[in-house]
Amino acid sequence: MDLEIIKQEYYVDLVFYNYILKCFVLIDLKTKKITHQDVGQMDMYVRMYDEFKKVITNCDRISK
């Protein structure tokens, strides 16, 4: 799923929708050890997805 902000595109590796919990599941695949930048990038994806893709019927995030 691509998210475009100020003429720059970002891509989340996998996006699923859980019909039971009524929420999106975003997965960013990494092949190396996770860094603080990776955590910040994922936080940015979650916040952007909440702002641009979430609708009223979807539940809030389970964890931040």
ABEGO torsion letter per residue (X at the ends): XBBBBGGBBBBBABBBBBAAAGBBBBBBBBABBBBAAAAAAAAAAAAAAAAAABBAABBBBABX
